[in-house]
Amino acid sequence: MEDALSITLAVFVGFALSAACGMRVFAPLAIVSVAAHFGRIQMGDGFAWMGSMPAMVCFVAACVIESVGMLVPVVDHALDVAAAPVAAVAGTLVMAAQLAASSGIDTSVVPQWATWALAAVVGGGVATGVHVASGAVRAGSTASTGGLLNPVYAMVETVGSMIVAVLAIVLPVVAVIVAVIAVAAIVVGAWIMLRILKRVKRGLTGDPTAATAR
Protein backbone atom coordinates (compact mmCIF):
# COMPACT_ATOMS: atom_id res chain seq x y z
CA MET A 1 0.00 0.00 0.00
CA GLU A 2 2.80 2.42 0.89
CA ASP A 3 4.58 1.66 -2.39
CA ALA A 4 1.40 2.28 -4.37
CA LEU A 5 0.81 5.61 -2.61
CA SER A 6 4.41 6.61 -3.24
CA ILE A 7 4.14 5.88 -6.95
CA THR A 8 0.74 7.60 -7.18
CA LEU A 9 2.13 10.72 -5.51
CA ALA A 10 5.10 10.71 -7.88
CA VAL A 11 2.76 10.49 -10.88
CA PHE A 12 0.61 13.33 -9.49
CA VAL A 13 3.62 15.59 -9.01
CA GLY A 14 5.05 14.59 -12.38
CA PHE A 15 1.74 15.23 -14.14
CA ALA A 16 1.39 18.70 -12.64
CA LEU A 17 4.99 19.61 -13.45
CA SER A 18 4.62 18.28 -17.00
CA ALA A 19 1.49 20.38 -17.54
CA ALA A 20 3.40 23.39 -16.21
CA CYS A 21 6.22 22.68 -18.68
CA GLY A 22 3.65 22.77 -21.47
CA MET A 23 2.67 26.29 -20.44
CA ARG A 24 6.21 27.58 -19.94
CA VAL A 25 9.12 25.19 -20.50
CA PHE A 26 11.80 26.50 -18.17
CA ALA A 27 9.74 27.94 -15.31
CA PRO A 28 8.93 24.53 -13.75
CA LEU A 29 12.49 23.33 -14.31
CA ALA A 30 13.81 26.43 -12.56
CA ILE A 31 11.44 25.98 -9.61
CA VAL A 32 12.26 22.27 -9.29
CA SER A 33 15.97 23.05 -9.46
CA VAL A 34 15.72 25.72 -6.75
CA ALA A 35 13.59 23.43 -4.57
CA ALA A 36 16.02 20.54 -5.01
CA HIS A 37 19.02 22.77 -4.31
CA PHE A 38 17.56 23.86 -0.97
CA GLY A 39 16.32 20.39 -0.06
CA ARG A 40 12.62 21.10 -0.48
CA ILE A 41 12.11 18.24 -2.94
CA GLN A 42 13.80 14.88 -3.32
CA MET A 43 15.37 13.94 -6.63
CA GLY A 44 15.82 10.33 -7.69
CA ASP A 45 19.07 8.60 -8.49
CA GLY A 46 20.68 10.17 -11.52
CA PHE A 47 18.76 13.44 -11.14
CA ALA A 48 20.69 15.08 -8.31
CA TRP A 49 22.41 17.27 -10.90
CA MET A 50 19.16 19.21 -11.32
CA GLY A 51 19.67 20.70 -7.85
CA SER A 52 23.29 21.69 -8.41
CA MET A 53 24.29 25.35 -8.48
CA PRO A 54 25.29 25.37 -12.19
CA ALA A 55 21.99 23.71 -13.19
CA MET A 56 19.98 26.07 -11.01
CA VAL A 57 21.66 29.15 -12.50
CA CYS A 58 21.12 27.85 -16.05
CA PHE A 59 17.47 26.96 -15.49
CA VAL A 60 16.68 30.28 -13.79
CA ALA A 61 18.45 32.23 -16.54
CA ALA A 62 16.61 30.27 -19.24
CA CYS A 63 13.33 30.90 -17.41
CA VAL A 64 13.92 34.65 -17.35
CA ILE A 65 14.97 34.77 -21.01
CA GLU A 66 12.00 32.67 -22.11
CA SER A 67 9.49 34.63 -20.03
CA VAL A 68 10.75 38.01 -21.26
CA GLY A 69 11.00 36.82 -24.86
CA MET A 70 7.39 35.64 -24.83
CA LEU A 71 6.30 39.22 -24.10
CA VAL A 72 7.68 40.43 -27.43
CA PRO A 73 5.42 40.06 -30.50
CA VAL A 74 6.90 37.93 -33.33
CA VAL A 75 9.62 36.70 -30.96
CA ASP A 76 6.95 34.88 -28.98
CA HIS A 77 5.93 32.89 -32.06
CA ALA A 78 9.54 31.93 -32.82
CA LEU A 79 10.10 30.83 -29.23
CA ASP A 80 6.81 28.91 -29.24
CA VAL A 81 7.86 26.92 -32.31
CA ALA A 82 11.38 26.29 -30.99
CA ALA A 83 10.07 25.23 -27.58
CA ALA A 84 7.79 22.46 -28.92
CA PRO A 85 10.37 19.64 -28.78
CA VAL A 86 11.94 21.10 -25.64
CA ALA A 87 8.59 20.95 -23.85
CA ALA A 88 8.37 17.22 -24.55
CA VAL A 89 11.87 16.68 -23.17
CA ALA A 90 11.15 18.83 -20.11
CA GLY A 91 7.91 16.99 -19.38
CA THR A 92 9.67 13.64 -19.68
CA LEU A 93 12.50 14.82 -17.45
CA VAL A 94 10.37 16.09 -14.56
CA MET A 95 8.17 13.00 -14.66
CA ALA A 96 11.18 10.66 -14.71
CA ALA A 97 12.80 12.56 -11.84
CA GLN A 98 9.69 12.14 -9.70
CA LEU A 99 9.28 8.48 -10.56
CA ALA A 100 12.92 7.84 -9.74
CA ALA A 101 12.52 9.66 -6.42
CA SER A 102 9.55 7.48 -5.47
CA SER A 103 10.51 4.91 -2.86
CA GLY A 104 7.93 2.59 -4.38
CA ILE A 105 9.90 2.08 -7.58
CA ASP A 106 12.21 -0.89 -7.24
CA THR A 107 14.56 -1.02 -10.24
CA SER A 108 14.96 -4.76 -9.73
CA VAL A 109 11.24 -5.14 -10.40
CA VAL A 110 10.49 -2.15 -12.63
CA PRO A 111 13.15 -1.79 -15.34
CA GLN A 112 14.65 1.63 -15.90
CA TRP A 113 13.42 1.62 -19.48
CA ALA A 114 9.86 1.18 -18.22
CA THR A 115 10.23 4.23 -15.97
CA TRP A 116 11.50 6.33 -18.88
CA ALA A 117 8.79 4.97 -21.17
CA LEU A 118 6.10 5.99 -18.69
CA ALA A 119 7.76 9.37 -18.25
CA ALA A 120 7.89 9.93 -22.01
CA VAL A 121 4.29 8.87 -22.63
CA VAL A 122 2.70 10.65 -19.67
CA GLY A 123 5.11 13.50 -18.93
CA GLY A 124 6.22 14.21 -22.48
CA GLY A 125 2.72 13.66 -23.85
CA VAL A 126 1.04 16.02 -21.38
CA ALA A 127 3.66 18.74 -21.87
CA THR A 128 3.45 18.48 -25.66
CA GLY A 129 -0.36 18.51 -25.69
CA VAL A 130 -0.57 21.56 -23.45
CA HIS A 131 2.12 23.35 -25.46
CA VAL A 132 0.33 22.71 -28.77
CA ALA A 133 -3.01 23.88 -27.37
CA SER A 134 -1.36 26.96 -25.89
CA GLY A 135 0.26 27.71 -29.25
CA ALA A 136 -3.16 27.56 -30.89
CA VAL A 137 -4.48 30.11 -28.41
CA ARG A 138 -1.55 32.39 -29.18
CA ALA A 139 -2.04 32.00 -32.93
CA GLY A 140 -5.71 32.87 -32.59
CA SER A 141 -4.84 35.88 -30.47
CA THR A 142 -2.36 37.05 -33.10
CA ALA A 143 -4.93 36.70 -35.89
CA SER A 144 -7.77 38.37 -34.02
CA THR A 145 -5.93 41.15 -32.18
CA GLY A 146 -2.79 41.59 -34.25
CA GLY A 147 -0.77 40.24 -31.34
CA LEU A 148 -1.82 43.01 -28.95
CA LEU A 149 -3.11 40.53 -26.36
CA ASN A 150 -0.21 38.10 -26.75
CA PRO A 151 1.89 39.68 -23.96
CA VAL A 152 -1.08 39.44 -21.59
CA TYR A 153 -1.57 35.79 -22.44
CA ALA A 154 2.17 35.19 -22.08
CA MET A 155 2.12 36.66 -18.56
CA VAL A 156 -0.86 34.50 -17.62
CA GLU A 157 0.98 31.44 -18.94
CA THR A 158 4.14 32.24 -17.00
CA VAL A 159 2.33 32.92 -13.72
CA GLY A 160 0.11 29.88 -14.17
CA SER A 161 3.08 27.64 -14.89
CA MET A 162 4.88 28.86 -11.77
CA ILE A 163 1.82 28.45 -9.55
CA VAL A 164 1.26 24.88 -10.72
CA ALA A 165 4.95 24.04 -10.29
CA VAL A 166 5.07 25.42 -6.74
CA LEU A 167 1.84 23.65 -5.80
CA ALA A 168 3.23 20.40 -7.22
CA ILE A 169 6.00 20.60 -4.63
CA VAL A 170 4.00 21.73 -1.59
CA LEU A 171 0.43 20.52 -2.32
CA PRO A 172 0.55 17.80 -5.02
CA VAL A 173 -3.15 16.91 -5.01
CA VAL A 174 -4.18 20.57 -5.24
CA ALA A 175 -1.61 21.02 -8.01
CA VAL A 176 -3.22 18.25 -10.05
CA ILE A 177 -6.67 19.84 -9.69
CA VAL A 178 -5.33 23.27 -10.67
CA ALA A 179 -3.37 21.74 -13.56
CA VAL A 180 -6.45 19.93 -14.90
CA ILE A 181 -8.49 23.15 -14.72
CA ALA A 182 -5.70 25.12 -16.44
CA VAL A 183 -5.29 22.50 -19.16
CA ALA A 184 -9.05 22.39 -19.75
CA ALA A 185 -9.14 26.20 -20.04
CA ILE A 186 -6.27 26.16 -22.54
CA VAL A 187 -7.89 23.43 -24.62
CA VAL A 188 -11.21 25.30 -24.71
CA GLY A 189 -9.34 28.50 -25.56
CA ALA A 190 -7.50 26.68 -28.36
CA TRP A 191 -10.79 25.39 -29.78
CA ILE A 192 -12.26 28.88 -29.77
CA MET A 193 -9.17 30.40 -31.35
CA LEU A 194 -9.03 27.74 -34.06
CA ARG A 195 -12.61 28.64 -34.99
CA ILE A 196 -11.57 32.30 -35.15
CA LEU A 197 -8.62 31.42 -37.38
CA LYS A 198 -10.91 29.43 -39.64
CA ARG A 199 -13.27 32.37 -40.01
CA VAL A 200 -10.38 34.78 -40.65
CA LYS A 201 -9.00 32.46 -43.32
CA ARG A 202 -12.37 32.22 -45.02
CA GLY A 203 -12.69 35.99 -44.96
CA LEU A 204 -9.27 36.48 -46.55
CA THR A 205 -10.04 34.01 -49.34
CA GLY A 206 -13.39 35.63 -50.04
CA ASP A 207 -15.42 32.60 -49.01
CA PRO A 208 -19.09 33.74 -48.98
CA THR A 209 -19.78 31.40 -46.05
CA ALA A 210 -17.39 33.37 -43.83
CA ALA A 211 -20.10 35.65 -42.51
CA THR A 212 -22.35 32.78 -41.53
CA ALA A 213 -19.67 30.31 -40.40
CA ARG A 214 -20.17 29.06 -36.91
N, C-alpha and C positions, 0 to 999 in steps of 0.2 A: 504493500500500500504506500509506504513512504517513497519507494522508488518511482511508482507511478505518479505520485504528486510532484516529485522533483522534476520528472520529465515534462509533465503538464505545465508546470510553472515556467520551465525553460522555453517551451513552445509559445506560451503566452507572451513572455518577454520578447522572444525572438520575433513573433508576429508583429507586435506593436512597433518594435524598432525597425523592422523591414518596411512597414507601412510608412513610418516616418522618413525612411531613406527614399521612398518613392516621392515624397513631397519635397524634400531637400536632401540631397545625397550626403553632404558632409556634416550637416548639423548633428544628426544622431551619432555619427562616428566620433565627432569632437566631444560630445557629451559623455559617451561611453568611455572614451579615452581619459577624460578628466576624472570621471567617477572611478575608473580602474586605478588611475595613478594615485588617488587619495584613499584607496581601499574601500570605496563605497559599493563596489560591485566586484564579484569574483569572475575571473576569466579562466577558461579551461586550459588544459595542457596545450601548449603550442600557440596560445593567444596572449600570453603575458606581455608580449612586445607592444600590444595596443595601449598599455598603460605606461609605457616608457616615456621619458621626457621628450626625446626626439619625435616620437609618434604623436604625442599630444600637441606639440608645437606645430607639426605639419598639418594635423587634422583641424586644429583651431584656425590656422592661417587659411587653409583651403575653404573652411566654412565661411570665414569673413569675405574672402574673394568671391566665392559663389554667391553669397547673399547680396553683396553690393552689386555684382555684375547683373543679377536678375532684376535689379531696379532700373536698368538702362534699356530702353527700347532697342530692338534689333539684336543687341548683345544677348538679351534674355532668350531669344529664339535660338541663337547659335549655341548658347550654353545648354539649353534644353535638349537639343539634338545630340550634342556631345556627351551629355550626362546619361543618356538612355542605357548604354551598356554598363556604365559605371554604377548605375542604380542597381542593376541586377547583381553585380559583384558585391556591392555594399550590403544588399539584403541577404545574400548568401553568407557573407562574412559574419554579420551580427547574429544571424540565426545559428551558424555553426559554433560560434563562440559561446553562446548560451547553452547549446546542447552539450558541448564539451565540458562546460562548467557544472552541468547537472550531475549530482552524485549518483543518480539512478542509471546513468549510462555506463555500462561495463563493456569495455572494448573487447574483452574476451568473448562476450556474448553478441554484442552489436558491433559489427565491423566498422572501421573508420569510414570506408567508402559509403556505407549505408547512412552514416551521420551526415556526410557531405551531400549525398543524394537528396536526403530529406531537406537539408538546408537550401540546396539549389532549387528544389521544386517549390517548397513553401516560402522560404525567405526571398529567394531571387524572383519567384513568380509574383509574390505580393508586391514587392518593390517595383518590378517592371510594370505590372498592371496599373498601379497607382500613378506611376510616372507618365504612362501613356495617356491615362484619363486626364491627368493634370495638364499635359501638353495640349490636349484637345480644348480644354477650357481656355488656355492661354491663346490658342489660335483663334478661337471664337471671339475672344475679347479684342484681339488685334483687328479682326475683320469688322466687328461691329462698332468699335470705339476708336479705331486707328491706333490702338496701343496705349491710349490715355489711362485706361484702368489697369494695365498690366503691372505697374509698380505696386498698386494697392493689393492686387492678387498675390504678387510675389511676397509682399510683407506678411500677408495672411498665411501663405504657405510656410514661410520661415518660422514664424511664431508657432504655428500649429505643429510643425515638425519638432520643434524644441520642446513644446509642452508634452507631446506624446512620448518623446524620448525620456524626459525627466520622470514622467509618470511610470514608464516602463521599469524604471529603476527603483522607485519608492513605493508605487502602488500598481503592481502588474495587472491585476484584474480590472481596475479602473482604467488603466491605459488601454487595455483591449477594447473596452466599451467605447472609450473616446475615439480610438483608432477606427473602429467599425463605423461609428457615426461620421467621422471625417471622410473615410473612404466612400461611404454611401453618398455624402454631399458632393464629393468630387465627381463621382460617376454620374449622378443626376445632372450636375453642372456640365459635364462633358456631353451628355446626351442633348441638353438644351443648346449648347454652343454648336454642336454638329448640325442641328436643325437650322440654326442661324446661318452657318456657313453654306449649307445647301441652298437656302433661299437667296443668299448673296450671290452665289455662283449662277443660279438661274436668272437672277436679275441682270448680271453682267453679260450673259449670253443671249439676252433678249427672249428668254422662254416666257410665253404668255401665261403660263401656269404659276409664275413666280408670285403674283399678287394674291393668288388663292391657295398657295401651298401651305399645308399645315403639318 
